[in-house]
Amino acid sequence: MSRQRGFTLIEVLVALAIVAIGMAAVLGALTSSANTSVYLRDKTFAQWVALNQIALLRLSGQQTPTGNSDGDTDFAGRKWHWRREVTTTQVPGVVRIDVKVRPAEIKADDDNGWFTTVSGIQGDAVGAPNGYLPNWGVQTLPGLAPGSNGGKLGQPTIGSGIGAPGQTGAGGIGVQGGIGGQGGIGVQGGIGVQDGLGSPPPVAPPPPPPQTDPPSDPDSGS
């Protein structure tokens, strides 16, 4: 009779050790992925907090004085610590704002531990608006009168050639109405207006129709 042999205690312990090592590697990878996701979330929130601080300074309507300041703010159910550094630039009336943000529970000095740094500018060195608001639905250029076709592009016409010395013939390569109507970029008369380079060439009359003999009468005996 054959005897059935099972696993020994040493074999079971070796198998359990291999499974434990594999599970430890898997758990380490999952933990690292979770920590990375949490860090990216906190970094994104820190950037939003810094952008909010710069936006508040711009909306205040007052020029921010140069210097350093810090404070705490609540955002996304958490407290954040920010530090603001305002310095002058080479442009008069314009300052640079650097905002550093980190979670409030992280204790570090003023140079370490920050999750993000966002920079912005603020100043009053801007020109006054001229009040011009373009109409983006009309294809006309500012300062040009609208053409007879409502400012739209006309149909291209081919001219009748080059006329007498000093002018392109009527109809030229221009567009009737062009972008600015009569007298725009291209008008009837070619590249320029009709008085641009001379007078149009004379047009030869069409040739007369050929003469044909009348049909002969069969009763005339011819």
C-alpha positions as CSV (number, residue, x, y, z in Angstrom):
1,M,0.0,0.0,0.0
2,S,1.3,3.5,-1.0
3,R,1.5,6.1,1.8
4,Q,0.2,9.7,1.0
5,R,2.8,12.3,1.9
6,G,1.7,15.9,2.8
7,F,3.5,19.2,3.2
8,T,6.1,19.5,6.0
9,L,6.2,22.3,8.4
10,I,9.2,23.8,6.8
11,E,7.5,23.9,3.4
12,V,4.4,25.6,4.9
13,L,6.6,28.3,6.6
14,V,8.5,29.0,3.3
15,A,5.2,29.4,1.4
16,L,3.9,31.8,4.0
17,A,7.1,33.8,4.0
18,I,6.9,34.2,0.2
19,V,3.2,35.3,0.4
20,A,4.1,37.8,3.2
21,I,6.9,39.3,1.1
22,G,4.6,39.7,-1.9
23,M,1.8,41.2,0.1
24,A,4.3,43.7,1.7
25,A,5.4,44.8,-1.7
26,V,1.8,45.3,-2.9
27,L,0.9,47.2,0.2
28,G,3.9,49.4,-0.1
29,A,3.0,50.3,-3.7
30,L,-0.6,51.1,-2.7
31,T,0.6,53.2,0.2
32,S,3.0,55.2,-2.0
33,S,0.2,55.8,-4.6
34,A,-2.2,57.0,-1.8
35,N,0.4,59.3,-0.4
36,T,1.1,60.8,-3.8
37,S,-2.6,61.4,-4.4
38,V,-2.9,63.1,-1.1
39,Y,0.1,65.3,-1.7
40,L,-1.1,66.3,-5.2
41,R,-4.5,67.2,-3.7
42,D,-2.9,69.3,-0.9
43,K,-0.6,71.0,-3.5
44,T,-3.6,71.9,-5.7
45,F,-5.5,73.3,-2.7
46,A,-2.4,75.3,-1.7
47,Q,-2.2,76.8,-5.2
48,W,-5.8,77.9,-5.0
49,V,-5.3,79.5,-1.7
50,A,-2.3,81.5,-3.1
51,L,-4.3,82.5,-6.1
52,N,-7.1,83.7,-3.9
53,Q,-4.7,85.8,-1.8
54,I,-3.4,87.5,-5.0
55,A,-6.9,88.1,-6.3
56,L,-8.0,89.7,-3.0
57,L,-5.1,92.2,-3.3
58,R,-6.0,93.1,-6.8
59,L,-9.7,93.5,-6.0
60,S,-8.9,95.7,-3.0
61,G,-8.3,98.7,-5.3
62,Q,-5.3,99.8,-3.3
63,Q,-1.6,99.5,-4.0
64,T,0.0,96.8,-1.8
65,P,2.9,98.1,0.2
66,T,6.2,96.3,-0.1
67,G,7.3,93.9,2.6
68,N,6.6,90.5,4.1
69,S,3.4,89.3,5.9
70,D,1.8,86.0,6.8
71,G,-1.5,84.7,8.1
72,D,-3.9,81.7,8.2
73,T,-7.0,81.0,6.2
74,D,-9.6,78.3,6.0
75,F,-10.2,76.5,2.7
76,A,-11.7,73.1,1.8
77,G,-12.4,72.3,5.5
78,R,-8.7,72.8,6.5
79,K,-6.5,75.6,7.8
80,W,-3.7,76.9,5.7
81,H,-0.7,79.1,6.5
82,W,0.4,81.6,3.9
83,R,3.4,84.0,3.6
84,R,3.3,87.0,1.3
85,E,6.4,88.8,-0.1
86,V,5.9,92.0,-2.0
87,T,8.8,93.5,-3.8
88,T,9.3,96.4,-6.3
89,T,10.0,95.9,-10.0
90,Q,11.8,97.9,-12.7
91,V,8.5,99.3,-13.8
92,P,7.4,102.3,-11.7
93,G,4.0,101.6,-10.0
94,V,4.2,97.8,-10.4
95,V,5.0,95.4,-7.6
96,R,5.6,91.6,-7.6
97,I,3.7,89.5,-5.2
98,D,5.0,86.0,-4.1
99,V,2.6,83.9,-2.0
100,K,3.8,80.7,-0.3
101,V,1.2,78.3,1.2
102,R,1.4,75.1,3.3
103,P,-1.0,73.3,5.7
104,A,-1.1,75.0,9.1
105,E,-0.3,71.8,11.0
106,I,3.1,71.5,9.3
107,K,5.7,73.3,11.4
108,A,8.7,74.7,9.6
109,D,10.6,77.9,9.1
110,D,10.0,80.6,6.6
111,D,12.1,78.9,3.9
112,N,11.1,75.3,4.1
113,G,8.0,73.2,4.1
114,W,6.0,75.2,1.6
115,F,3.7,73.2,-0.8
116,T,3.6,75.9,-3.5
117,T,4.7,79.4,-4.5
118,V,2.6,81.5,-6.8
119,S,3.8,84.8,-8.2
120,G,1.7,87.7,-9.5
121,I,1.9,91.4,-10.2
122,Q,-0.1,94.5,-9.2
123,G,0.2,98.1,-10.2
124,D,-1.4,101.2,-11.6
125,A,0.9,101.7,-14.5
126,V,-1.8,101.0,-17.1
127,G,-3.2,103.2,-19.9
128,A,-6.7,104.6,-19.8
129,P,-9.3,102.8,-21.9
130,N,-10.1,104.6,-25.2
131,G,-13.8,103.5,-25.1
132,Y,-13.6,101.7,-28.5
133,L,-15.5,98.4,-28.5
134,P,-15.2,96.5,-31.8
135,N,-18.2,94.8,-33.4
136,W,-16.8,91.3,-33.9
137,G,-19.7,90.3,-36.1
138,V,-19.0,92.8,-38.9
139,Q,-16.1,92.4,-41.3
140,T,-15.1,96.1,-41.6
141,L,-11.9,97.7,-40.4
142,P,-12.0,100.6,-38.0
143,G,-11.7,104.0,-39.7
144,L,-13.1,102.8,-43.1
145,A,-16.6,103.5,-44.3
146,P,-18.7,100.5,-45.0
147,G,-19.2,99.6,-48.6
148,S,-22.3,99.5,-50.7
149,N,-22.7,95.8,-49.9
150,G,-22.8,96.2,-46.2
151,G,-19.1,95.8,-45.6
152,K,-19.0,92.3,-46.9
153,L,-16.4,91.0,-49.3
154,G,-17.4,91.5,-52.9
155,Q,-17.1,89.3,-55.9
156,P,-13.7,89.4,-57.7
157,T,-13.6,90.7,-61.2
158,I,-10.9,90.3,-63.8
159,G,-9.9,93.5,-65.6
160,S,-9.6,94.1,-69.3
161,G,-5.8,94.5,-69.3
162,I,-3.4,97.4,-69.0
163,G,-4.6,100.6,-70.6
164,A,-2.8,103.7,-71.7
165,P,0.4,104.7,-70.0
166,G,-0.3,105.3,-66.3
167,Q,-3.4,103.2,-65.6
168,T,-4.8,99.7,-65.2
169,G,-7.9,99.1,-67.2
170,A,-11.4,99.1,-65.8
171,G,-12.4,96.2,-63.7
172,G,-8.8,95.3,-62.6
173,I,-7.9,92.7,-60.1
174,G,-9.6,94.5,-57.2
175,V,-12.8,93.6,-55.5
176,Q,-15.9,95.8,-55.9
177,G,-16.6,97.1,-52.5
178,G,-13.5,95.3,-51.1
179,I,-13.1,95.4,-47.4
180,G,-14.1,99.0,-47.1
181,G,-16.5,99.6,-50.0
182,Q,-15.9,102.0,-52.9
183,G,-12.3,103.2,-52.5
184,G,-11.4,100.4,-50.1
185,I,-8.5,98.0,-50.7
186,G,-9.6,97.1,-54.3
187,V,-12.2,99.0,-56.3
188,Q,-13.5,98.9,-59.9
189,G,-10.5,100.0,-61.9
190,G,-7.9,97.4,-60.7
191,I,-5.2,97.8,-58.1
192,G,-6.0,101.6,-57.7
193,V,-8.9,103.8,-58.5
194,Q,-9.9,104.7,-62.1
195,D,-7.8,107.8,-62.1
196,G,-4.8,105.9,-60.8
197,L,-2.6,105.1,-63.7
198,G,-4.4,106.3,-66.9
199,S,-7.5,105.7,-69.0
200,P,-8.9,102.3,-70.1
201,P,-7.8,101.0,-73.5
202,P,-10.3,101.3,-76.4
203,V,-12.4,98.3,-77.1
204,A,-12.6,97.2,-80.7
205,P,-16.1,96.7,-82.2
206,P,-17.2,93.2,-82.9
207,P,-16.6,92.0,-86.5
208,P,-19.7,92.1,-88.9
209,P,-21.5,88.9,-89.6
210,P,-20.4,87.0,-92.8
211,Q,-22.4,87.6,-96.0
212,T,-24.3,84.7,-97.4
213,D,-25.9,84.3,-100.8
214,P,-29.7,83.9,-101.0
215,P,-30.9,80.5,-101.9
216,S,-31.5,79.9,-105.7
217,D,-35.0,79.4,-107.1
218,P,-35.4,75.9,-108.6
219,D,-38.0,77.3,-111.2
220,S,-35.7,80.0,-112.5
221,G,-33.7,77.4,-114.5
222,S,-30.4,78.5,-112.9
